[in-house]
Amino acid sequence: MSEVDVRPRRAAVELALASHPGPTVAVTLFAAAMALGAGAPARTATLVTLAVLAGQLSIGWSNDWVDAARDAAVGRTDKPVGAGRLPVRAVRAAAWAAAAACVVLSATLGWRAGLLNVATVASAWSYNVRLKSSAWSWAPFAFSFGLLPMVVALALPGAPAASWWAVAGGALLGVGAHLANVLPDLEDDEGTGVRGAGHRLGRTGTSVLATGTLLAATLLVVVAPAGRPTPAAVAALVGAAVLAVTGTLVALRATRSRLPFAAAIAVAAVDVVLLVASDWVV
């Protein structure tokens, strides 16, 4: 195989890695599961999935574009742009292209859902561009994750709403995931001038608050729906507690570990399953 054949393929792989594939895939699957679980027609579920995917790709690529210099300064080998394996112009172009696709796809969901989806993506961009280095770093996560259930609900036929506890649970999950995600990079971030909420709280405070918000989200999804919680829901709550506490213990001992964020994503997956099994659309 010639070098000309290899380079585009390698660039495509690096571009995929720069999109933050873990959270991008997870959030997209969560949106798809909520849409299908709420009985969305196949066309609606597909459009919701594609609109959310485009938005998540734009968020991931814009993050690596904006952070390129900082990632290079601390030697982040897991970041293709910061490591010099992908030019900044490529990821910047990809971020804008995905953002444009998100706007177009969001428009197919109806004006309410579409406008709200674009707002959640714009909120996430505000974190990448500005709020990451402020005490308000948690706010875009609360806003964007909290309103994701509302985006899905409004895209359904008749444009119903999401229940208050689905919105509140999503907001809490967003904050918990954000705090868990910054734990491995606290020292590197501070060295490059980034001082978000997690950096101001310190490792112990951030770890404990991440666990608390993740557990609060799960508890809300278990107890807020009408009727008594099922044994399966209680078991899911216990499982989520084990995951969240394990993440905290790891964060306090292995400061570079990405396990706390993986645990947060797992808790979010548990919560989405609980949400889909409940009557969350009103």
C-alpha positions as CSV (number, residue, x, y, z in Angstrom):
1,M,0.0,0.0,0.0
2,S,1.4,3.4,-1.0
3,E,2.1,6.3,1.5
4,V,-0.6,8.3,-0.3
5,D,-3.2,5.6,0.5
6,V,-2.1,5.5,4.2
7,R,-2.1,9.2,5.1
8,P,-5.8,10.0,4.5
9,R,-6.8,6.9,6.5
10,R,-4.5,7.9,9.3
11,A,-5.8,11.4,9.3
12,A,-9.4,10.0,9.5
13,V,-8.5,7.9,12.5
14,E,-6.8,10.9,14.3
15,L,-9.8,13.1,13.5
16,A,-12.1,10.4,15.1
17,L,-9.9,10.4,18.2
18,A,-10.0,14.2,18.4
19,S,-13.8,14.1,18.5
20,H,-13.7,12.7,22.1
21,P,-15.3,9.5,20.9
22,G,-16.2,8.1,24.3
23,P,-18.6,10.9,25.5
24,T,-19.7,11.6,21.9
25,V,-20.9,8.1,21.3
26,A,-22.3,7.8,24.9
27,V,-24.4,11.0,24.6
28,T,-25.6,10.1,21.1
29,L,-26.7,6.6,22.3
30,F,-28.4,8.1,25.3
31,A,-30.5,10.4,23.0
32,A,-31.3,7.5,20.7
33,A,-32.4,5.3,23.6
34,M,-34.6,8.1,25.0
35,A,-36.3,8.7,21.6
36,L,-36.9,5.0,20.9
37,G,-38.0,4.4,24.5
38,A,-40.5,7.2,24.2
39,G,-42.0,5.6,21.1
40,A,-40.6,7.9,18.5
41,P,-41.2,7.0,14.9
42,A,-38.1,5.6,13.2
43,R,-37.6,8.8,11.2
44,T,-37.8,11.0,14.3
45,A,-35.5,8.7,16.3
46,T,-33.0,8.8,13.4
47,L,-33.1,12.5,13.1
48,V,-32.7,13.0,16.8
49,T,-29.7,10.7,16.8
50,L,-28.0,12.4,13.9
51,A,-28.7,15.9,15.2
52,V,-27.2,15.0,18.6
53,L,-24.3,13.2,17.0
54,A,-23.4,16.3,14.8
55,G,-23.6,18.5,17.9
56,Q,-21.4,16.2,19.9
57,L,-18.8,16.0,17.2
58,S,-18.6,19.7,16.9
59,I,-18.2,20.0,20.7
60,G,-15.4,17.4,20.8
61,W,-13.5,18.9,17.8
62,S,-13.9,22.5,19.1
63,N,-12.5,21.4,22.4
64,D,-9.3,20.0,20.8
65,W,-9.0,23.0,18.5
66,V,-9.3,25.5,21.3
67,D,-7.0,23.5,23.7
68,A,-4.3,22.7,21.1
69,A,-1.7,24.9,22.6
70,R,-2.4,23.9,26.2
71,D,-2.4,20.2,25.3
72,A,0.9,20.6,23.5
73,A,2.4,22.4,26.5
74,V,1.6,19.6,28.9
75,G,2.5,16.8,26.4
76,R,-0.9,15.3,26.0
77,T,-0.1,12.3,23.8
78,D,-3.8,11.2,23.7
79,K,-4.8,14.5,22.0
80,P,-4.0,14.2,18.2
81,V,-3.8,18.0,17.7
82,G,-1.8,18.7,20.8
83,A,0.6,15.8,20.0
84,G,1.1,17.2,16.5
85,R,-0.5,14.3,14.7
86,L,-3.3,16.4,13.2
87,P,-3.1,20.1,12.1
88,V,-5.2,22.6,14.0
89,R,-6.8,23.8,10.7
90,A,-8.2,20.3,10.1
91,V,-10.0,19.9,13.4
92,R,-11.2,23.6,13.3
93,A,-12.7,23.0,9.9
94,A,-14.3,19.7,11.1
95,A,-15.8,21.5,14.2
96,W,-17.4,24.2,12.1
97,A,-18.7,21.7,9.5
98,A,-20.2,19.5,12.3
99,A,-21.8,22.6,13.9
100,A,-23.4,23.6,10.5
101,A,-24.7,20.0,10.1
102,C,-26.1,20.2,13.6
103,V,-28.1,23.4,12.8
104,V,-29.5,21.8,9.6
105,L,-30.4,18.5,11.3
106,S,-31.8,20.3,14.3
107,A,-34.2,22.2,12.0
108,T,-35.8,18.8,11.0
109,L,-36.9,18.2,14.6
110,G,-39.3,21.1,14.6
111,W,-38.6,24.6,15.8
112,R,-38.8,24.0,19.5
113,A,-36.6,20.9,19.7
114,G,-34.3,22.2,17.0
115,L,-33.7,25.6,18.7
116,L,-33.2,23.9,22.0
117,N,-30.7,21.4,20.6
118,V,-28.7,24.2,19.0
119,A,-28.8,26.0,22.4
120,T,-27.4,23.0,24.2
121,V,-24.5,22.7,21.7
122,A,-23.8,26.5,21.9
123,S,-23.7,26.1,25.7
124,A,-21.1,23.4,25.4
125,W,-19.0,25.5,23.0
126,S,-19.1,28.3,25.6
127,Y,-17.4,26.0,28.0
128,N,-14.7,25.2,25.4
129,V,-14.1,28.8,24.5
130,R,-14.5,30.6,27.8
131,L,-16.2,29.1,30.8
132,K,-13.7,26.2,31.3
133,S,-11.4,28.6,33.1
134,S,-14.1,30.1,35.4
135,A,-16.0,29.2,38.5
136,W,-19.0,28.7,36.2
137,S,-17.4,25.7,34.4
138,W,-20.2,23.4,35.6
139,A,-23.0,25.6,34.2
140,P,-22.8,24.5,30.5
141,F,-23.0,20.9,31.6
142,A,-26.0,21.4,33.8
143,F,-27.7,23.3,31.0
144,S,-26.9,21.0,28.1
145,F,-27.4,17.7,29.9
146,G,-30.4,18.9,31.7
147,L,-32.2,20.0,28.5
148,L,-31.3,16.9,26.4
149,P,-34.4,15.0,27.6
150,M,-36.5,18.1,26.6
151,V,-34.9,18.1,23.2
152,V,-35.9,14.5,22.7
153,A,-39.4,15.0,24.1
154,L,-40.2,18.1,22.0
155,A,-39.1,16.2,18.8
156,L,-41.8,13.6,19.4
157,P,-45.2,13.9,17.6
158,G,-47.3,16.5,19.4
159,A,-44.1,18.1,20.9
160,P,-44.8,17.0,24.6
161,A,-42.4,18.0,27.4
162,A,-40.0,16.1,29.6
163,S,-40.8,15.7,33.2
164,W,-39.1,18.1,35.7
165,W,-37.2,15.3,37.3
166,A,-35.8,14.1,34.0
167,V,-34.5,17.6,33.4
168,A,-33.1,17.9,36.9
169,G,-31.6,14.5,36.8
170,G,-29.9,15.3,33.5
171,A,-28.5,18.5,34.9
172,L,-27.1,16.7,38.0
173,L,-25.5,14.0,35.7
174,G,-23.9,16.7,33.6
175,V,-22.3,18.4,36.6
176,G,-21.2,15.1,38.1
177,A,-19.7,14.0,34.7
178,H,-17.9,17.3,34.4
179,L,-16.3,17.1,37.8
180,A,-15.2,13.5,37.3
181,N,-13.8,14.4,33.9
182,V,-11.5,17.2,35.2
183,L,-9.9,15.1,38.0
184,P,-7.1,13.5,36.0
185,D,-6.1,16.9,34.5
186,L,-6.3,19.2,37.6
187,E,-2.5,19.8,37.8
188,D,-1.9,20.1,34.0
189,D,-4.8,22.5,33.7
190,E,-3.7,24.7,36.5
191,G,-0.2,24.8,34.9
192,T,-1.7,26.3,31.7
193,G,-4.0,28.8,33.4
194,V,-7.2,26.8,33.6
195,R,-9.0,27.2,36.9
196,G,-12.6,25.9,36.7
197,A,-14.9,24.9,39.5
198,G,-13.1,21.6,40.0
199,H,-9.7,23.3,40.3
200,R,-11.0,25.7,42.9
201,L,-12.6,23.0,45.0
202,G,-9.5,20.8,45.0
203,R,-9.2,17.1,44.4
204,T,-11.0,15.9,47.5
205,G,-13.9,18.4,47.2
206,T,-14.3,17.7,43.5
207,S,-14.3,13.9,44.0
208,V,-16.9,14.1,46.8
209,L,-19.1,16.5,44.9
210,A,-18.9,14.4,41.7
211,T,-20.1,11.4,43.7
212,G,-22.8,13.3,45.4
213,T,-24.3,14.8,42.2
214,L,-24.2,11.5,40.4
215,L,-26.0,9.7,43.2
216,A,-28.5,12.6,43.5
217,A,-29.3,12.2,39.8
218,T,-29.9,8.5,40.1
219,L,-31.9,8.8,43.3
220,L,-34.1,11.4,41.6
221,V,-34.8,9.2,38.6
222,V,-35.7,6.3,41.0
223,V,-38.0,8.1,43.5
224,A,-39.6,10.9,41.5
225,P,-41.7,8.9,39.1
226,A,-45.2,8.1,40.2
227,G,-45.6,4.9,42.2
228,R,-43.2,3.0,44.4
229,P,-39.7,2.2,43.1
230,T,-39.4,-1.3,41.7
231,P,-36.9,-3.8,43.1
232,A,-35.0,-3.4,39.8
233,A,-34.8,0.4,40.2
234,V,-33.5,0.0,43.8
235,A,-30.9,-2.5,42.6
236,A,-29.9,0.0,39.8
237,L,-29.5,2.7,42.5
238,V,-27.2,0.5,44.5
239,G,-25.2,-0.3,41.4
240,A,-24.9,3.4,40.6
241,A,-23.7,4.1,44.1
242,V,-21.0,1.4,43.9
243,L,-19.8,2.9,40.6
244,A,-19.8,6.5,41.8
245,V,-18.0,5.7,45.1
246,T,-15.5,3.5,43.3
247,G,-14.7,6.4,41.0
248,T,-14.1,8.7,44.0
249,L,-11.8,6.2,45.7
250,V,-9.8,5.8,42.5
251,A,-9.6,9.6,41.9
252,L,-8.1,10.1,45.4
253,R,-5.5,7.4,45.0
254,A,-4.6,7.3,41.3
255,T,-4.7,11.0,40.3
256,R,-4.2,10.4,36.6
257,S,-6.8,7.7,36.2
258,R,-9.6,8.1,33.7
259,L,-11.7,5.6,35.6
260,P,-13.8,8.2,37.5
261,F,-15.1,9.6,34.2
262,A,-15.8,6.1,32.9
263,A,-17.7,5.4,36.1
264,A,-19.7,8.6,35.6
265,I,-20.6,7.5,32.1
266,A,-21.7,4.2,33.4
267,V,-23.9,5.9,36.1
268,A,-25.4,8.0,33.3
269,A,-26.2,4.8,31.3
270,V,-27.9,3.3,34.3
271,D,-30.0,6.5,34.7
272,V,-31.0,6.5,31.0
273,V,-32.2,2.9,31.4
274,L,-34.2,3.9,34.4
275,L,-35.6,6.9,32.5
276,V,-36.6,4.9,29.5
277,A,-38.4,2.4,31.8
278,S,-40.4,5.2,33.4
279,D,-43.1,7.6,32.3
280,W,-40.8,10.6,31.8
281,V,-42.7,12.3,28.9
282,V,-45.6,14.5,30.0
